[in-house]
Amino acid sequence: MNFEQKMDKYAELAVKVGVNIQPGQPLWINAPLGTEQVIRKIVRQAYLAGAKNVHVDWYDEEIKRTHYELAPEETFKKFPDWLVKAHDDLVEEGGAILQVDAEDPDLLTGISTDRILNFQKARGDALENFYEALDTDKISWSIIAVPSKKWADKIFPQLEEAERVPALWEKIFNATRIDLENPIDEWREHINGLKQKAEQLNKLRLRELHYRAEGTDLYIELPEKHIWLTGSSVNSVGTTFVANMPTEEVYTCPLRTGVNGYVTSTKPLAFQGNVIEEFTLHFEAGKIIKVKAKKGQELLEKLIQTDEGASYLGEVALVPHDSPISNSGILFFSTLFDENASNHLAIGSAYPTCYEGGAALTVEERVSVGLNDSNVHEDFMIGSEKMDIDGVMQNGSRIAIFRSGNWAF
């Protein structure tokens, strides 16, 4: 296949597998300038699939940077009401949302951490209904990536400048199986494989996980009714979608107060246009009580102070070290990719779908059964080829889940 053919297949995959648009369904696409070529193809594929209306919400990274530099302080404490209504309308209509990730990992370096986190909190509070719809799989949503020049420059500084974006495109095509003969069929087979692993874990009914590696000795209790899931979900009307493309994980929710010990990151965390590197978190009764980072210490400290739930964990995800993105040997500086190369955890909110009947519970009821609630949900990578994970059964016996970074059962 030539590049144009691969781009066509990528657009088709995003529409038919990612958000899986159905006839009469509206689609909202968030996309930065510079991605027009692929977005036009996605819009075409969406209408061919029967979409009722496709809205593209464009934004410009340079303007975003200028906004954070020069806008008045109060701007970051209030999210626009008209945007809240637009998101709520999308939920009410049963629409789908596609996020296109092409950002510069260093976009907001040097910007006040207060501005970044104040806006994140204001947006989280204002869009509570929308994020609830995402967290409970009420509507379909998906995230894909498109290379930007600055992102490619960050990953491939050793290449000639003209070669960097094409090189990143090839890595994205490889990670999303576009370079195979029938990507859609390949994705269905891949998802089935992940589901089989999730089913094996669900049958174990583990009480706890014990992580061991250099810089890590961590115990994570699991709620009694936890459920292991994959990147494939089903929305409220029974339509399957894949939230992250690529995806290599099986994941569940931790018991909010059941995390003890310490864990060290193995990859940088690209967060809100900044990079946090080489950090260790210490936990006691579920809460982060101490953080230390080589880079981004202040931002990390303020992140876990966003609200009460931001100092607890909301997700436990297992990804073997021997997986396509990990084997590429590339650090993407993008959570979408790096989390699918490594075991990871998430600071903040839990997915209610990871608990039996959780989607039907109120926020208060979820907290009462041990799920975390927060305006934030930030994945960070902890896996390596040296990580061992034991599962502790209900009777206290142990089973090897990971050895030397890979599945052991």
MILUM-568742 format. One record per residue (C-alpha): residue number from 0; x, y negated, z. Coordinates in steps of 0.25 Angstrom, whole numbers, plus 2048, in hexadecimal, padded with zeros to 3 digits. Layout:
<atoms>
[NUM; [X; Y; Z]]
...
</atoms>
This chain:
<atoms>
[0; [800; 800; 800]]
[1; [804; 7F2; 7FD]]
[2; [803; 7E7; 808]]
[3; [7F5; 7E2; 802]]
[4; [7F0; 7F0; 803]]
[5; [7F4; 7F2; 811]]
[6; [7EE; 7E4; 815]]
[7; [7E1; 7E9; 80F]]
[8; [7E1; 7F6; 817]]
[9; [7E5; 7EE; 824]]
[10; [7D9; 7E5; 822]]
[11; [7D0; 7F1; 81F]]
[12; [7D5; 7F8; 82C]]
[13; [7D3; 7EC; 835]]
[14; [7C4; 7EB; 830]]
[15; [7C0; 7FA; 82F]]
[16; [7C8; 7FF; 83B]]
[17; [7CC; 7F3; 844]]
[18; [7BF; 7EC; 845]]
[19; [7B7; 7F6; 83C]]
[20; [7AE; 7EC; 837]]
[21; [79F; 7F0; 835]]
[22; [795; 7EB; 82B]]
[23; [78F; 7DE; 830]]
[24; [799; 7DC; 83B]]
[25; [7A0; 7CE; 83C]]
[26; [7AF; 7CE; 83D]]
[27; [7B8; 7C3; 844]]
[28; [7C7; 7C3; 841]]
[29; [7D1; 7BB; 849]]
[30; [7DD; 7B8; 840]]
[31; [7E9; 7AF; 840]]
[32; [7ED; 7A7; 833]]
[33; [7F6; 7AF; 82B]]
[34; [7EE; 7BB; 82A]]
[35; [7E5; 7B7; 81F]]
[36; [7E9; 7C2; 815]]
[37; [7E5; 7CD; 81E]]
[38; [7D9; 7C6; 824]]
[39; [7D3; 7C4; 817]]
[40; [7D4; 7D3; 814]]
[41; [7CE; 7D6; 822]]
[42; [7C2; 7CD; 81F]]
[43; [7C0; 7D3; 812]]
[44; [7C0; 7E1; 818]]
[45; [7B6; 7DD; 823]]
[46; [7AC; 7D8; 819]]
[47; [7AE; 7E4; 811]]
[48; [7AB; 7EC; 81D]]
[49; [79E; 7E4; 81F]]
[50; [7A1; 7DA; 829]]
[51; [797; 7CF; 82B]]
[52; [7A0; 7C3; 82D]]
[53; [7AF; 7C2; 82E]]
[54; [7B4; 7B6; 836]]
[55; [7C3; 7B3; 836]]
[56; [7C8; 7AB; 842]]
[57; [7D5; 7A5; 83D]]
[58; [7E0; 79F; 846]]
[59; [7ED; 799; 844]]
[60; [7F9; 79C; 84D]]
[61; [800; 78F; 84C]]
[62; [7F3; 788; 850]]
[63; [7F1; 792; 85B]]
[64; [7FF; 78E; 860]]
[65; [7FC; 77F; 85F]]
[66; [7EF; 781; 866]]
[67; [7F6; 787; 872]]
[68; [801; 77C; 872]]
[69; [7F8; 770; 871]]
[70; [7EA; 773; 874]]
[71; [7E5; 76D; 882]]
[72; [7E5; 776; 88E]]
[73; [7D6; 777; 88F]]
[74; [7D6; 77E; 881]]
[75; [7DC; 78A; 887]]
[76; [7D1; 78C; 892]]
[77; [7C5; 78C; 889]]
[78; [7C1; 795; 87E]]
[79; [7B8; 78F; 873]]
[80; [7A9; 792; 875]]
[81; [7A7; 793; 866]]
[82; [7B2; 79E; 865]]
[83; [7AB; 7A6; 871]]
[84; [79E; 7A5; 869]]
[85; [7A4; 7AA; 85D]]
[86; [7AA; 7B6; 864]]
[87; [79D; 7B9; 86B]]
[88; [796; 7B9; 85E]]
[89; [79F; 7C3; 858]]
[90; [79C; 7CC; 864]]
[91; [78D; 7CA; 863]]
[92; [78E; 7CD; 854]]
[93; [796; 7DA; 856]]
[94; [7A1; 7D5; 84E]]
[95; [7B0; 7D9; 84E]]
[96; [7BD; 7D1; 850]]
[97; [7CA; 7D3; 849]]
[98; [7D6; 7CD; 84F]]
[99; [7E2; 7CB; 846]]
[100; [7EF; 7CA; 84E]]
[101; [7FA; 7C3; 847]]
[102; [800; 7B9; 851]]
[103; [80E; 7B4; 854]]
[104; [812; 7BC; 861]]
[105; [819; 7AF; 866]]
[106; [80E; 7A5; 861]]
[107; [80B; 79F; 86F]]
[108; [819; 7A0; 875]]
[109; [81C; 794; 87E]]
[110; [80D; 790; 87F]]
[111; [808; 78E; 88D]]
[112; [803; 79C; 893]]
[113; [7F8; 794; 89A]]
[114; [7F2; 790; 88D]]
[115; [7F3; 79E; 887]]
[116; [7ED; 7A5; 893]]
[117; [7E2; 79A; 896]]
[118; [7DD; 79C; 888]]
[119; [7DD; 7AB; 888]]
[120; [7D5; 7AA; 895]]
[121; [7CB; 7A0; 88F]]
[122; [7C9; 7A9; 883]]
[123; [7C7; 7B5; 88B]]
[124; [7BD; 7AF; 894]]
[125; [7B5; 7A9; 889]]
[126; [7B6; 7B5; 880]]
[127; [7B2; 7BF; 88B]]
[128; [7A6; 7C4; 883]]
[129; [7AE; 7C6; 877]]
[130; [7BA; 7CD; 87E]]
[131; [7B0; 7D6; 885]]
[132; [7AA; 7DA; 878]]
[133; [7B9; 7DE; 873]]
[134; [7BC; 7E5; 880]]
[135; [7B0; 7EE; 880]]
[136; [7B0; 7F0; 871]]
[137; [7A3; 7EA; 86F]]
[138; [7A8; 7E4; 861]]
[139; [7B3; 7E9; 858]]
[140; [7C1; 7E2; 858]]
[141; [7CF; 7E4; 853]]
[142; [7DD; 7DE; 852]]
[143; [7E6; 7DF; 847]]
[144; [7F3; 7D8; 843]]
[145; [7F8; 7D0; 837]]
[146; [807; 7CC; 837]]
[147; [80A; 7BD; 839]]
[148; [818; 7B7; 835]]
[149; [81B; 7B4; 843]]
[150; [817; 7C1; 848]]
[151; [81F; 7C8; 83E]]
[152; [82B; 7BF; 841]]
[153; [82A; 7C3; 84F]]
[154; [82A; 7D2; 84C]]
[155; [834; 7D3; 840]]
[156; [83F; 7C8; 842]]
[157; [849; 7D1; 83C]]
[158; [842; 7D1; 82F]]
[159; [843; 7C7; 824]]
[160; [838; 7BD; 826]]
[161; [830; 7C1; 819]]
[162; [830; 7CF; 81E]]
[163; [82A; 7CD; 82C]]
[164; [81B; 7CC; 829]]
[165; [81B; 7D8; 81F]]
[166; [823; 7E0; 829]]
[167; [818; 7DD; 834]]
[168; [80D; 7E0; 82A]]
[169; [813; 7EE; 827]]
[170; [814; 7F1; 836]]
[171; [805; 7ED; 838]]
[172; [801; 7F6; 82C]]
[173; [809; 801; 832]]
[174; [803; 800; 840]]
[175; [7F5; 7FF; 83B]]
[176; [7F7; 80B; 831]]
[177; [7F4; 802; 825]]
[178; [800; 809; 81E]]
[179; [7F9; 816; 81E]]
[180; [7F0; 81B; 813]]
[181; [7E3; 819; 81A]]
[182; [7E4; 810; 826]]
[183; [7D6; 811; 82A]]
[184; [7D6; 820; 82B]]
[185; [7E4; 820; 832]]
[186; [7DE; 816; 83C]]
[187; [7D2; 820; 83F]]
[188; [7DC; 82B; 841]]
[189; [7E5; 823; 84A]]
[190; [7D9; 81E; 853]]
[191; [7D4; 82D; 854]]
[192; [7E2; 831; 859]]
[193; [7E2; 826; 864]]
[194; [7D4; 82A; 868]]
[195; [7D9; 838; 86A]]
[196; [7E4; 833; 874]]
[197; [7D9; 82A; 87B]]
[198; [7D0; 837; 87D]]
[199; [7DC; 83E; 883]]
[200; [7DE; 833; 88D]]
[201; [7D0; 832; 890]]
[202; [7CF; 841; 894]]
[203; [7DA; 840; 89E]]
[204; [7D2; 836; 8A6]]
[205; [7DF; 830; 8AC]]
[206; [7E0; 829; 8B9]]
[207; [7EC; 821; 8B7]]
[208; [7F8; 81E; 8AD]]
[209; [807; 81D; 8B2]]
[210; [810; 816; 8A8]]
[211; [81F; 818; 8AA]]
[212; [82A; 811; 8A2]]
[213; [836; 807; 8A3]]
[214; [830; 7FB; 8AB]]
[215; [822; 802; 8AD]]
[216; [81C; 80B; 8B8]]
[217; [80D; 808; 8B7]]
[218; [801; 80F; 8BC]]
[219; [7F4; 80C; 8B5]]
[220; [7E7; 812; 8BB]]
[221; [7DB; 814; 8B1]]
[222; [7CC; 812; 8B5]]
[223; [7C5; 820; 8B7]]
[224; [7BC; 81D; 8AA]]
[225; [7C7; 818; 8A1]]
[226; [7C7; 81B; 892]]
[227; [7D3; 81C; 889]]
[228; [7D0; 815; 87B]]
[229; [7D6; 812; 86E]]
[230; [7D7; 806; 865]]
[231; [7CA; 80B; 85E]]
[232; [7BD; 806; 864]]
[233; [7AE; 806; 862]]
[234; [7A6; 7F9; 863]]
[235; [798; 7F8; 868]]
[236; [791; 7FC; 85B]]
[237; [79A; 809; 85A]]
[238; [7A4; 803; 84F]]
[239; [7B3; 808; 851]]
[240; [7BE; 7FD; 850]]
[241; [7CD; 7FD; 854]]
[242; [7D1; 7F1; 85C]]
[243; [7E0; 7F1; 85A]]
[244; [7E6; 7F4; 84D]]
[245; [7F0; 7FA; 84F]]
[246; [7ED; 803; 85B]]
[247; [7F4; 80E; 861]]
[248; [7EF; 80E; 870]]
[249; [7E5; 815; 879]]
[250; [7E1; 80D; 885]]
[251; [7D9; 80C; 891]]
[252; [7D6; 803; 89D]]
[253; [7DE; 803; 8AA]]
[254; [7D8; 802; 8B8]]
[255; [7D9; 7F4; 8BB]]
[256; [7DF; 7F5; 8C9]]
[257; [7E7; 802; 8C6]]
[258; [7F4; 7FD; 8C0]]
[259; [800; 7FE; 8C8]]
[260; [80F; 7FD; 8C5]]
[261; [817; 7F5; 8BA]]
[262; [818; 7F5; 8AB]]
[263; [821; 7EF; 8A1]]
[264; [81E; 7EA; 893]]
[265; [825; 7F1; 888]]
[266; [821; 7E7; 87D]]
[267; [81F; 7D8; 87D]]
[268; [811; 7D3; 87F]]
[269; [80D; 7C9; 874]]
[270; [802; 7C1; 87C]]
[271; [7FB; 7B4; 877]]
[272; [807; 7B0; 86E]]
[273; [812; 7B3; 878]]
[274; [81A; 7BF; 87B]]
[275; [81C; 7C5; 889]]
[276; [828; 7CF; 88A]]
[277; [82E; 7D9; 893]]
[278; [824; 7D8; 89F]]
[279; [820; 7E1; 8AA]]
[280; [813; 7E1; 8B2]]
[281; [811; 7E6; 8C0]]
[282; [804; 7EB; 8C5]]
[283; [7FD; 7EE; 8D2]]
[284; [7EF; 7F3; 8D3]]
[285; [7ED; 7EF; 8C5]]
[286; [7F1; 7E1; 8C6]]
[287; [7FE; 7DB; 8BF]]
[288; [806; 7D6; 8CB]]
[289; [813; 7D2; 8C4]]
[290; [818; 7CF; 8B6]]
[291; [826; 7CD; 8B1]]
[292; [829; 7CA; 8A2]]
[293; [835; 7C6; 89B]]
[294; [82E; 7BD; 892]]
[295; [820; 7B7; 894]]
[296; [81F; 7B8; 8A3]]
[297; [816; 7AC; 8A5]]
[298; [80D; 7B0; 89A]]
[299; [80C; 7BE; 89F]]
[300; [809; 7B9; 8AE]]
[301; [7FE; 7B0; 8A9]]
[302; [7F8; 7BA; 8A0]]
[303; [7F5; 7C3; 8AC]]
[304; [7F0; 7B7; 8B4]]
[305; [7E5; 7B4; 8A9]]
[306; [7DB; 7BA; 8B2]]
[307; [7DA; 7C5; 8BC]]
[308; [7D9; 7D1; 8B2]]
[309; [7E5; 7CC; 8AB]]
[310; [7EE; 7D2; 8B6]]
[311; [7E8; 7E0; 8B4]]
[312; [7E9; 7EA; 8A9]]
[313; [7DD; 7ED; 89F]]
[314; [7E3; 7F7; 895]]
[315; [7EC; 803; 895]]
[316; [7F0; 808; 887]]
[317; [7F9; 813; 883]]
[318; [801; 813; 876]]
[319; [80C; 81D; 872]]
[320; [81A; 818; 870]]
[321; [81A; 821; 863]]
[322; [810; 819; 85C]]
[323; [810; 811; 84E]]
[324; [812; 803; 853]]
[325; [81C; 807; 85E]]
[326; [824; 810; 854]]
[327; [825; 803; 84B]]
[328; [82F; 7FE; 855]]
[329; [829; 7F0; 853]]
[330; [825; 7E6; 85E]]
[331; [819; 7DF; 858]]
[332; [817; 7D4; 863]]
[333; [808; 7D7; 861]]
[334; [800; 7DE; 86C]]
[335; [7F8; 7E4; 860]]
[336; [804; 7EC; 85C]]
[337; [80D; 7ED; 868]]
[338; [802; 7F3; 871]]
[339; [800; 7FE; 866]]
[340; [80F; 802; 868]]
[341; [80F; 803; 877]]
[342; [807; 807; 883]]
[343; [801; 7FB; 888]]
[344; [7F9; 7F4; 893]]
[345; [7F0; 7E8; 893]]
[346; [7EF; 7DD; 89D]]
[347; [7E0; 7D9; 89F]]
[348; [7D3; 7DE; 89B]]
[349; [7CF; 7EC; 89A]]
[350; [7C7; 7F2; 88E]]
[351; [7B9; 7F6; 894]]
[352; [7B9; 801; 889]]
[353; [7C4; 808; 890]]
[354; [7BB; 80C; 89C]]
[355; [7AF; 815; 89B]]
[356; [7A3; 80C; 899]]
[357; [7AB; 800; 89B]]
[358; [7A5; 7F8; 890]]
[359; [798; 7F8; 897]]
[360; [79D; 7F2; 8A4]]
[361; [79E; 7E4; 8A8]]
[362; [7AB; 7DD; 8AA]]
[363; [7A9; 7DF; 8B9]]
[364; [7A5; 7ED; 8B8]]
[365; [7B2; 7F0; 8B0]]
[366; [7BB; 7E9; 8BA]]
[367; [7B4; 7F2; 8C5]]
[368; [7B7; 7FF; 8BE]]
[369; [7C6; 7FA; 8BD]]
[370; [7C7; 7F3; 8AF]]
[371; [7CE; 7E6; 8AE]]
[372; [7C8; 7D9; 8A9]]
[373; [7CF; 7CD; 8A3]]
[374; [7D0; 7C3; 898]]
[375; [7DD; 7C9; 893]]
[376; [7E1; 7D6; 88D]]
[377; [7F0; 7D6; 889]]
[378; [7F7; 7E3; 885]]
[379; [805; 7E5; 889]]
[380; [80E; 7F0; 885]]
[381; [815; 7FA; 88E]]
[382; [818; 806; 887]]
[383; [826; 80C; 882]]
[384; [82C; 819; 87E]]
[385; [830; 81B; 88D]]
[386; [822; 81A; 893]]
[387; [81C; 825; 89A]]
[388; [80D; 825; 89F]]
[389; [807; 82F; 8A8]]
[390; [7F8; 831; 8A9]]
[391; [7F3; 834; 8B8]]
[392; [7E7; 83D; 8B8]]
[393; [7DB; 83C; 8C1]]
[394; [7E1; 847; 8CA]]
[395; [7EF; 840; 8CB]]
[396; [7F6; 849; 8C1]]
[397; [7FE; 842; 8B6]]
[398; [7FE; 844; 8A6]]
[399; [809; 83E; 89D]]
[400; [802; 834; 894]]
[401; [80E; 82E; 88E]]
[402; [81D; 833; 88E]]
[403; [828; 82A; 887]]
[404; [81E; 821; 882]]
[405; [815; 82B; 87B]]
[406; [809; 833; 87D]]
[407; [80C; 83F; 886]]
[408; [7FF; 847; 885]]
</atoms>
